[in-house]
Amino acid sequence: MTPRAFAVALASLTGAGVVARVLALPRLLPDLDAVNFARSLHGFDLAAQAPHFPGYPVYVAMARLVSAAGAQEVVALALPGLVLGAVAIGALGLVLRPYLGVFGALAASALLALLPLPVLFGATPGSDGVGLALLALAACAVLVGDSSPRAAVLAGVVTGLALGARPSFLPALLGLALVVPRGRRLAALVGSGLGVGAWLLPMVALTGPAELLRIGSGFLRGHTGEWGGTVAVRPELGWRLENFGFDIVAAGLGLPWPGVGGDSAILLAARLLLALGLAGALVALIRAALRGTLSTSERRVTLLALAFGVPYGAWMFLGQNLLKARHALPVVLALALLVAVGVAVLARTSPPRVLLPLAGALTAATAGVMLPVALDQGREPSPAARLVSHVSRTLPPSGTLLFTGEEARLFEHYVPHYRAGRPATGEQLRREVERVAAAGADVYVTSTAPGFEALAAHLEPVSRFACDRRVRSHAHDIVLFHYRPAPPVLPQKVL
């Protein structure tokens, strides 16, 4: 392939990735995290969860710049991830071409551009798209950083900024440090210090050292021991394995998954073709590695992907809420790089007349798997947003009281005249519901309220708000119930 043809192909993939993300851009804020980020557009305040700790200062700064230019809140929050995502797609192809050749470089860009999870969260009003793009750019910078100390400093700066956009990517970013050549490590360390200092010092100045420590320690205690979904909170091995696999395989790559159906024959065929293509590339990589036929550059990219993908995968499994598939983004990126190395191996042994049609078919399959979920996210508000809309259209604010989960923040943002409580425990839910119902309030409870099952005998289903689990793995199915208190027990007459 000529340089001109490569440039055209890479530009086409970048454009396709941008179009996919525009199609996936939601119309409304989808959840609590998005509302917290929307609050930060008007003032950075960790104590008021604007946004919540750890603050994501690099992402918030970008979003506030877009907001200051006059963008509506959803666009202001999503545009940084969309723009940086396009930059990362193009940079990945350009940087990997000397390492993996034309086909390997284009495969990496195609997967980052069109895989479902990067597309969905590249358009979501949150920090995930910016974090993934900066992680990809940091990986590119580490590869380029071999050339000179100045390039190594740049790699460190990008890594430090990535940490400020998505602090939970820390294990992946530390993994990147493992593949920095010895002679470039000091320069990379200086760069990372500059990158971290660019956001940490302003955040400390805005919040105050003591207040930042208080907020941070409280958040970490809650995340690790109460509500964060870590292994300490949800230790069941089977549950963690099932959700870990779903997040990566089904939501991340768009492949078939047990219990998740409803696909047309064409879509199922696309999923199977994509699965065969990804598996074939990984098998080619493994065989070449076992035979010792990987080139030096292919081995370098393989080690890079494993260096950040494996530590982050372990952290994801043990320390993240596996109900939220967005936590799988760095693992999906690592797998995309490994697949690209496998494609490079195949390209060395397969004639172009065979490889070109196969690459086209797999690109079409990836786009075909991604497109339905992108359209779903763009056309239909999240179940939580539809719940808020339904309540505001059908129930009077006076005398109505709701008990729900994270959706309470959406009520606060969009319809603050409705009273929506978020109980911390099932026991608190039961006490509060019984108390306000006895006082004459018309009580509604959602299936996301903790411990709602204990009230099942008194709950009458009113409406259901659902979407494909691949689109929103967390809170993808919300039921609104009307609470019917038990009739009073009348004393029996003694004969």
C-alpha positions as CSV (number, residue, x, y, z in Angstrom):
1,M,0.0,0.0,0.0
2,T,1.4,3.4,-1.0
3,P,1.8,6.2,1.6
4,R,-1.1,8.1,0.0
5,A,-3.4,5.0,0.1
6,F,-2.5,4.5,3.8
7,A,-3.2,8.2,4.6
8,V,-6.6,7.9,2.9
9,A,-7.4,4.7,4.7
10,L,-6.4,6.1,8.1
11,A,-8.4,9.3,7.5
12,S,-11.4,7.3,6.5
13,L,-11.2,5.2,9.7
14,T,-10.8,8.4,11.8
15,G,-13.8,9.9,10.1
16,A,-15.8,6.7,10.6
17,G,-14.9,6.8,14.3
18,V,-16.1,10.4,14.6
19,V,-19.4,9.7,12.8
20,A,-20.0,6.7,15.1
21,R,-19.5,8.8,18.2
22,V,-21.7,11.6,16.9
23,L,-24.5,9.0,16.3
24,A,-24.0,7.8,19.9
25,L,-24.1,11.2,21.5
26,P,-27.0,11.1,24.0
27,R,-29.6,13.9,24.1
28,L,-29.8,14.0,27.9
29,L,-27.4,13.4,30.8
30,P,-27.7,9.7,31.5
31,D,-26.7,9.2,35.1
32,L,-25.4,10.5,38.4
33,D,-21.8,10.9,37.2
34,A,-22.8,12.9,34.2
35,V,-24.9,15.2,36.5
36,N,-21.9,15.7,38.8
37,F,-19.8,16.7,35.8
38,A,-22.5,19.1,34.6
39,R,-22.4,20.8,38.0
40,S,-18.7,21.2,37.7
41,L,-19.2,23.3,34.5
42,H,-20.3,26.2,36.8
43,G,-17.8,25.7,39.6
44,F,-15.2,23.1,40.6
45,D,-16.2,22.0,44.1
46,L,-15.3,18.5,45.3
47,A,-17.1,19.0,48.6
48,A,-20.4,19.6,46.7
49,Q,-19.6,16.7,44.3
50,A,-19.1,19.1,41.4
51,P,-17.7,16.7,40.4
52,H,-17.2,13.9,42.8
53,F,-13.7,12.9,44.0
54,P,-11.1,12.4,42.5
55,G,-12.2,15.4,40.5
56,Y,-10.9,14.5,37.0
57,P,-9.4,18.0,36.7
58,V,-8.0,17.6,33.2
59,Y,-11.3,16.5,31.8
60,V,-13.3,19.1,33.7
61,A,-10.9,21.9,32.4
62,M,-11.5,20.8,28.8
63,A,-15.3,20.6,29.3
64,R,-15.4,24.0,30.9
65,L,-13.5,25.5,28.0
66,V,-16.1,24.0,25.6
67,S,-18.9,25.2,27.9
68,A,-17.5,28.7,28.0
69,A,-17.6,28.8,24.2
70,G,-21.4,28.4,24.5
71,A,-22.0,24.7,24.1
72,Q,-25.0,23.0,25.7
73,E,-24.0,20.9,28.8
74,V,-24.2,17.4,27.1
75,V,-22.1,18.6,24.2
76,A,-19.7,20.4,26.5
77,L,-19.1,17.2,28.4
78,A,-18.9,14.9,25.4
79,L,-16.9,17.0,22.9
80,P,-13.5,16.7,24.6
81,G,-13.7,12.9,24.4
82,L,-14.9,12.9,20.8
83,V,-12.2,15.3,19.6
84,L,-9.4,13.6,21.5
85,G,-10.7,10.2,20.4
86,A,-10.3,11.2,16.8
87,V,-6.7,12.4,17.5
88,A,-5.9,9.1,19.2
89,I,-7.3,7.0,16.3
90,G,-5.1,8.9,13.8
91,A,-2.0,8.9,16.1
92,L,-2.3,5.2,16.8
93,G,-2.2,4.4,13.0
94,L,0.7,6.8,12.4
95,V,2.9,5.6,15.3
96,L,2.2,1.9,14.8
97,R,3.0,1.8,11.1
98,P,6.8,1.5,11.5
99,Y,6.2,-1.2,14.1
100,L,3.4,-3.3,12.6
101,G,3.3,-2.3,9.0
102,V,0.3,-1.0,7.1
103,F,-2.2,-3.7,8.0
104,G,-1.3,-3.9,11.7
105,A,-1.5,-0.1,12.1
106,L,-4.8,0.2,10.3
107,A,-6.2,-2.7,12.4
108,A,-5.4,-0.9,15.6
109,S,-7.0,2.3,14.4
110,A,-10.1,0.5,13.1
111,L,-10.7,-1.2,16.4
112,L,-10.3,2.0,18.4
113,A,-12.5,3.8,16.0
114,L,-15.3,1.2,15.7
115,L,-15.4,-1.2,18.7
116,P,-18.7,-0.7,20.7
117,L,-17.3,0.3,24.1
118,P,-14.8,3.0,22.8
119,V,-17.6,4.4,20.6
120,L,-20.3,4.5,23.4
121,F,-18.0,6.1,26.0
122,G,-16.2,8.3,23.4
123,A,-19.6,10.1,23.1
124,T,-20.8,9.9,26.7
125,P,-20.8,13.1,28.8
126,G,-18.1,11.8,31.2
127,S,-14.4,11.4,31.6
128,D,-14.1,8.0,30.1
129,G,-13.6,9.0,26.5
130,V,-10.9,11.6,27.3
131,G,-9.2,9.1,29.6
132,L,-9.1,6.3,27.0
133,A,-7.9,8.8,24.3
134,L,-5.1,10.0,26.5
135,L,-4.2,6.5,27.5
136,A,-3.9,5.6,23.8
137,L,-1.8,8.7,23.2
138,A,0.4,7.9,26.2
139,A,1.0,4.5,24.7
140,C,1.9,6.1,21.4
141,A,4.2,8.6,23.2
142,V,6.0,5.8,25.0
143,L,6.8,4.1,21.6
144,V,7.9,7.4,20.2
145,G,9.8,8.2,23.4
146,D,12.5,5.7,22.4
147,S,13.9,8.2,19.9
148,S,15.1,11.0,22.2
149,P,15.0,12.4,25.8
150,R,12.7,15.2,24.6
151,A,10.2,12.6,23.3
152,A,10.5,10.7,26.5
153,V,9.6,13.9,28.4
154,L,6.5,14.3,26.2
155,A,5.5,10.7,26.9
156,G,5.7,11.5,30.6
157,V,3.6,14.7,30.3
158,V,0.9,12.9,28.3
159,T,0.9,10.1,31.0
160,G,0.6,12.6,33.8
161,L,-2.3,14.4,32.0
162,A,-4.0,11.0,31.4
163,L,-3.9,10.4,35.2
164,G,-5.6,13.8,35.7
165,A,-8.4,12.9,33.3
166,R,-9.1,9.4,34.6
167,P,-7.3,8.6,37.9
168,S,-8.6,5.0,38.0
169,F,-6.4,4.3,35.0
170,L,-3.3,4.5,37.3
171,P,-2.4,0.8,37.1
172,A,-2.4,1.0,33.3
173,L,-0.3,4.2,33.3
174,L,2.2,2.7,35.8
175,G,2.3,-0.4,33.5
176,L,3.4,1.9,30.6
177,A,6.4,3.0,32.8
178,L,7.6,-0.6,32.7
179,V,8.4,-0.5,29.0
180,V,10.2,2.8,29.0
181,P,13.8,2.1,28.1
182,R,16.3,2.5,30.9
183,G,18.1,5.5,29.3
184,R,14.8,7.4,29.0
185,R,13.3,6.7,32.4
186,L,14.5,9.9,34.1
187,A,13.3,12.0,31.3
188,A,9.9,10.3,31.3
189,L,9.7,10.7,35.1
190,V,10.4,14.5,34.8
191,G,7.7,14.7,32.1
192,S,5.1,12.8,34.3
193,G,5.9,15.1,37.2
194,L,5.2,18.1,34.9
195,G,2.0,16.5,33.7
196,V,0.7,15.7,37.2
197,G,1.8,19.0,38.6
198,A,-0.2,20.8,35.9
199,W,-3.5,19.6,37.4
200,L,-2.6,18.6,41.0
201,L,-1.3,22.0,42.2
202,P,-4.4,23.9,41.0
203,M,-6.7,21.3,42.5
204,V,-5.0,21.5,45.9
205,A,-5.1,25.3,45.7
206,L,-8.9,25.3,44.8
207,T,-9.8,22.7,47.5
208,G,-7.3,23.1,50.2
209,P,-4.8,20.4,51.3
210,A,-6.7,19.4,54.5
211,E,-10.1,19.5,52.7
212,L,-8.8,17.5,49.8
213,L,-7.4,14.9,52.2
214,R,-10.7,14.7,54.1
215,I,-12.8,14.3,51.0
216,G,-10.3,11.8,49.4
217,S,-10.1,9.6,52.4
218,G,-13.9,9.5,52.8
219,F,-14.4,8.6,49.2
220,L,-11.8,5.9,49.3
221,R,-13.3,4.3,52.4
222,G,-16.7,4.3,50.8
223,H,-15.4,3.0,47.5
224,T,-13.5,0.1,48.9
225,G,-15.8,-0.9,51.7
226,E,-19.4,0.2,51.1
227,W,-20.6,1.1,47.6
228,G,-17.7,0.8,45.2
229,G,-18.4,-2.7,44.0
230,T,-14.9,-3.9,44.8
231,V,-14.1,-7.4,45.8
232,A,-14.6,-6.4,49.4
233,V,-18.2,-5.4,48.7
234,R,-19.0,-8.1,46.1
235,P,-16.7,-11.0,46.8
236,E,-18.7,-13.7,45.0
237,L,-16.3,-15.2,42.5
238,G,-19.0,-16.4,40.0
239,W,-20.6,-13.0,40.0
240,R,-17.3,-11.2,39.4
241,L,-16.2,-13.6,36.6
242,E,-19.5,-13.3,34.8
243,N,-19.6,-9.5,34.9
244,F,-15.9,-9.3,34.1
245,G,-16.3,-11.4,31.0
246,F,-19.4,-9.6,29.9
247,D,-17.8,-6.2,30.3
248,I,-14.9,-7.1,28.0
249,V,-16.3,-9.7,25.6
250,A,-20.0,-8.6,25.1
251,A,-20.0,-4.8,25.9
252,G,-16.4,-4.1,25.0
253,L,-15.9,-6.2,21.8
254,G,-19.6,-6.7,20.8
255,L,-19.2,-10.5,20.7
256,P,-22.0,-13.1,21.6
257,W,-22.6,-13.7,25.3
258,P,-24.9,-16.3,27.0
259,G,-28.2,-14.9,28.0
260,V,-27.9,-11.7,25.9
261,G,-29.9,-12.3,22.7
262,G,-32.5,-10.6,20.6
263,D,-30.1,-10.2,17.6
264,S,-31.2,-10.6,14.0
265,A,-29.6,-13.3,11.9
266,I,-27.4,-10.6,10.1
267,L,-26.2,-9.1,13.4
268,L,-25.5,-12.5,14.9
269,A,-23.5,-13.4,11.8
270,A,-21.5,-10.1,12.1
271,R,-20.8,-11.0,15.8
272,L,-19.6,-14.4,14.9
273,L,-17.4,-13.1,12.0
274,L,-15.9,-10.6,14.3
275,A,-15.2,-13.2,16.9
276,L,-13.5,-15.4,14.4
277,G,-11.4,-12.5,13.1
278,L,-10.2,-11.4,16.5
279,A,-9.6,-15.0,17.6
280,G,-7.6,-15.7,14.4
281,A,-5.4,-12.7,14.9
282,L,-4.7,-13.6,18.6
283,V,-3.9,-17.2,17.6
284,A,-1.5,-16.0,15.0
285,L,0.2,-13.8,17.6
286,I,0.5,-16.6,20.2
287,R,1.9,-19.0,17.6
288,A,4.5,-16.5,16.4
289,A,5.4,-15.8,20.1
290,L,5.8,-19.5,20.9
291,R,7.9,-20.1,17.8
292,G,10.1,-17.0,18.4
293,T,9.2,-15.5,15.0
294,L,7.9,-12.2,16.3
295,S,9.9,-9.3,15.0
296,T,11.6,-6.9,17.5
297,S,9.0,-4.2,16.7
298,E,6.1,-6.6,17.1
299,R,7.4,-7.8,20.4
300,R,7.7,-4.2,21.6
301,V,4.0,-3.5,20.9
302,T,3.0,-6.8,22.5
303,L,4.9,-6.0,25.6
304,L,3.4,-2.5,25.7
305,A,-0.1,-3.9,25.5
306,L,0.5,-6.5,28.2
307,A,2.3,-4.0,30.4
308,F,-0.7,-1.8,30.8
309,G,-3.5,-4.3,30.1
310,V,-2.6,-7.0,32.6
311,P,-2.2,-4.8,35.7
312,Y,-5.3,-2.8,34.9
313,G,-7.2,-6.0,34.2
314,A,-6.3,-7.2,37.7
315,W,-7.3,-3.9,39.2
316,M,-10.6,-3.9,37.3
317,F,-11.4,-7.4,38.6
318,L,-10.6,-6.7,42.2
319,G,-11.1,-3.0,42.7
320,Q,-13.8,-1.8,40.3
321,N,-17.6,-2.0,40.1
322,L,-18.0,-4.7,37.4
323,L,-21.7,-3.7,36.8
324,K,-20.2,-0.7,34.9
325,A,-18.7,-1.9,31.7
326,R,-16.8,1.4,31.1
327,H,-14.2,0.2,33.5
328,A,-13.1,-2.3,30.8
329,L,-11.9,0.4,28.4
330,P,-8.1,0.0,29.0
331,V,-8.4,-3.8,28.7
332,V,-10.3,-3.4,25.3
333,L,-7.5,-1.1,24.1
334,A,-4.8,-3.6,25.1
335,L,-6.7,-6.4,23.3
336,A,-7.0,-4.1,20.2
337,L,-3.2,-3.7,20.2
338,L,-2.6,-7.4,20.6
339,V,-5.0,-8.1,17.7
340,A,-3.1,-5.6,15.6
341,V,0.1,-7.4,16.2
342,G,-1.6,-10.6,15.1
343,V,-2.8,-8.9,12.0
344,A,0.8,-7.8,11.3
345,V,2.0,-11.4,11.7
346,L,-0.6,-12.6,9.2
347,A,0.2,-9.8,6.8
348,R,3.8,-11.1,6.6
349,T,2.6,-14.6,5.5
350,S,-0.6,-13.9,3.5
351,P,-0.8,-12.4,0.0
352,P,-2.6,-9.0,-0.2
353,R,-5.3,-10.4,-2.5
354,V,-6.4,-12.6,0.4
355,L,-5.8,-10.1,3.2
356,L,-7.5,-7.1,1.7
357,P,-11.0,-8.7,1.3
358,L,-10.7,-10.3,4.8
359,A,-9.7,-7.0,6.4
360,G,-12.6,-5.3,4.7
361,A,-15.1,-7.9,5.8
362,L,-13.9,-7.7,9.4
363,T,-14.0,-3.9,9.4
364,A,-17.6,-4.1,8.1
365,A,-18.5,-6.7,10.8
366,T,-17.0,-4.4,13.5
367,A,-19.0,-1.4,12.3
368,G,-22.1,-3.6,12.0
369,V,-21.8,-4.8,15.6
370,M,-21.2,-1.3,16.9
371,L,-23.9,0.6,14.9
372,P,-27.0,-0.7,16.7
373,V,-25.7,0.2,20.2
374,A,-24.5,3.6,19.0
375,L,-27.9,4.4,17.6
376,D,-29.6,3.1,20.7
377,Q,-27.5,5.4,22.9
378,G,-28.0,8.4,20.6
379,R,-31.7,8.0,19.9
380,E,-33.1,6.8,23.3
381,P,-32.3,8.5,26.6
382,S,-31.0,6.2,29.4
383,P,-33.6,4.3,31.5
384,A,-32.8,6.7,34.4
385,A,-33.5,9.8,32.2
386,R,-36.7,8.2,30.9
387,L,-37.8,7.5,34.4
388,V,-37.4,11.2,35.3
389,S,-39.3,12.2,32.2
390,H,-42.1,9.8,32.9
391,V,-42.6,10.9,36.5
392,S,-42.6,14.6,35.5
393,R,-45.3,14.0,32.9
394,T,-47.6,11.7,34.8
395,L,-47.3,12.4,38.5
396,P,-48.0,15.6,40.4
397,P,-45.0,17.0,42.4
398,S,-47.2,17.9,45.3
399,G,-47.8,15.0,47.6
400,T,-45.6,12.6,45.6
401,L,-42.5,11.2,47.1
402,L,-40.0,8.8,45.3
403,F,-37.4,6.5,46.7
404,T,-34.7,5.5,44.2
405,G,-31.0,4.9,43.7
406,E,-28.5,7.0,41.8
407,E,-31.4,8.4,39.7
408,A,-32.1,10.8,42.6
409,R,-29.4,13.1,41.2
410,L,-31.1,13.3,37.9
411,F,-34.4,14.3,39.5
412,E,-32.5,17.0,41.4
413,H,-30.9,18.3,38.2
414,Y,-33.9,18.1,35.8
415,V,-37.0,18.4,38.0
416,P,-35.9,19.7,41.4
417,H,-39.5,20.4,42.4
418,Y,-40.0,16.6,42.8
419,R,-38.9,15.0,46.0
420,A,-36.7,11.9,45.3
421,G,-34.8,10.3,48.1
422,R,-31.9,8.0,47.9
423,P,-31.8,5.7,51.0
424,A,-28.4,4.3,51.9
425,T,-29.7,0.9,53.1
426,G,-32.7,-1.3,52.7
427,E,-33.6,-0.8,56.4
428,Q,-33.6,3.0,55.9
429,L,-35.8,2.6,52.9
430,R,-38.4,0.5,54.8
431,R,-38.5,3.0,57.7
432,E,-38.8,6.1,55.5
433,V,-41.4,4.6,53.2
434,E,-43.6,3.5,56.1
435,R,-43.2,6.9,57.8
436,V,-44.1,9.1,54.9
437,A,-46.9,6.8,53.7
438,A,-48.4,6.9,57.1
439,A,-48.3,10.7,56.9
440,G,-50.4,10.6,53.7
441,A,-47.7,10.9,50.9
442,D,-48.2,9.1,47.6
443,V,-45.1,6.9,47.6
444,Y,-43.2,5.4,44.6
445,V,-40.2,3.2,44.7
446,T,-37.8,2.1,42.0
447,S,-36.0,-1.2,41.5
448,T,-32.7,0.6,42.0
449,A,-33.5,1.6,45.6
450,P,-31.5,-0.6,48.0
451,G,-33.5,-3.3,49.6
452,F,-36.7,-2.6,47.6
453,E,-37.4,-6.4,47.5
454,A,-38.3,-6.3,51.2
455,L,-41.3,-4.2,50.3
456,A,-42.4,-6.5,47.4
457,A,-45.8,-7.3,49.0
458,H,-46.7,-3.7,48.9
459,L,-45.3,-2.7,45.5
460,E,-47.4,-2.5,42.4
461,P,-45.5,-2.1,39.0
462,V,-46.3,1.1,37.2
463,S,-43.7,1.4,34.4
464,R,-40.5,-0.2,33.1
465,F,-37.6,1.6,31.5
466,A,-35.0,-0.7,29.9
467,C,-32.3,-0.8,27.2
468,D,-29.9,-3.3,25.8
469,R,-27.5,-4.4,28.5
470,R,-24.6,-3.8,26.1
471,V,-25.6,-0.1,25.9
472,R,-25.9,0.4,29.6
473,S,-24.6,-2.5,31.7
474,H,-25.4,-0.6,34.9
475,A,-29.1,0.3,35.6
476,H,-30.2,-1.0,32.2
477,D,-33.6,-2.1,33.6
478,I,-35.5,0.1,36.0
479,V,-39.0,-0.6,37.3
480,L,-41.2,2.1,38.9
481,F,-43.5,0.7,41.6
482,H,-46.4,2.4,43.4
483,Y,-46.3,1.6,47.2
484,R,-49.6,0.4,48.6
485,P,-49.5,0.3,52.4
486,A,-51.1,-2.6,54.2
487,P,-54.6,-1.9,55.4
488,P,-54.9,-1.3,59.1
489,V,-55.7,-4.3,61.2
490,L,-59.0,-3.7,63.0
491,P,-59.3,-5.1,66.6
492,Q,-61.6,-8.1,66.8
493,K,-64.6,-8.0,69.1
494,V,-64.5,-10.3,72.0
495,L,-67.7,-12.3,72.3
